[in-house]
Amino acid sequence: MAVVGAHKIEALFKKAVELKISKEKIKEVSDVIDQKFHDLLLIGEANAKYNGRDVIWYSDLPLTKAFRESMQKFKDIEEELALQDVLDHMKTLPPMYALEVELENKSVEIVGTLVYVFANIAKEFSQKDKVISADDLKSAEHILNFTV
């Protein structure tokens, strides 16, 4: 189950970095974003546990300064994602701690920022083309795996 719908990913790639992405590649992007979002929540869960809580706070997530700056850029392009889609997806993940309200509300921005960051990394590999290739996606995923 995808966190973000295909049309949202397509629109975000186009609006954020002026790249076209095929329908086949959207599924790959969605799978990467699903995994990275889950990874952030797993670290958040570990941080909550370390701090003696059974609720993951927004501050438990390992969001770097650069990620937070990208979050602001994502908000600036005003690409709306459906909160309910993200919340429904979180219910499909393996059981983990509950989320505080602030984190639940910011989950859409976090997911959107992951797509935004992924698109920007892919753009670095697709500088000559306006259409992202499978190799560009794999390279972008590789970099994202090192950073998130």
Secondary structure in CASP SS format (residue, H / E / C, confidence):
PFRMAT SS
TARGET T0000
AUTHOR 0000-0000-0000
METHOD secondary structure of the structure
MODEL  1
M C 1.00
A C 1.00
V C 1.00
V C 1.00
G C 1.00
A H 1.00
H H 1.00
K H 1.00
I H 1.00
E H 1.00
A H 1.00
L H 1.00
F H 1.00
K H 1.00
K H 1.00
A H 1.00
V H 1.00
E C 1.00
L C 1.00
K E 1.00
I C 1.00
S C 1.00
K H 1.00
E H 1.00
K H 1.00
I H 1.00
K H 1.00
E H 1.00
V H 1.00
S H 1.00
D H 1.00
V H 1.00
I H 1.00
D H 1.00
Q H 1.00
K H 1.00
F H 1.00
H H 1.00
D H 1.00
L H 1.00
L H 1.00
L H 1.00
I H 1.00
G H 1.00
E H 1.00
A H 1.00
N H 1.00
A H 1.00
K H 1.00
Y H 1.00
N C 1.00
G C 1.00
R C 1.00
D C 1.00
V E 1.00
I E 1.00
W C 1.00
Y H 1.00
S H 1.00
D H 1.00
L C 1.00
P C 1.00
L C 1.00
T C 1.00
K H 1.00
A H 1.00
F H 1.00
R H 1.00
E H 1.00
S H 1.00
M H 1.00
Q H 1.00
K H 1.00
F H 1.00
K H 1.00
D H 1.00
I C 1.00
E C 1.00
E C 1.00
E C 1.00
L C 1.00
A C 1.00
L H 1.00
Q H 1.00
D H 1.00
V H 1.00
L H 1.00
D H 1.00
H H 1.00
M H 1.00
K C 1.00
T C 1.00
L C 1.00
P C 1.00
P C 1.00
M C 1.00
Y C 1.00
A E 1.00
L E 1.00
E C 1.00
V H 1.00
E H 1.00
L H 1.00
E H 1.00
N H 1.00
K H 1.00
S H 1.00
V H 1.00
E H 1.00
I H 1.00
V H 1.00
G H 1.00
T H 1.00
L H 1.00
V H 1.00
Y H 1.00
V H 1.00
F H 1.00
A H 1.00
N H 1.00
I H 1.00
A H 1.00
K H 1.00
E H 1.00
F H 1.00
S C 1.00
Q C 1.00
K C 1.00
D C 1.00
K C 1.00
V E 1.00
I C 1.00
S C 1.00
A H 1.00
D H 1.00
D H 1.00
L H 1.00
K H 1.00
S H 1.00
A H 1.00
E H 1.00
H H 1.00
I H 1.00
L H 1.00
N H 1.00
F H 1.00
T H 1.00
V C 1.00
END
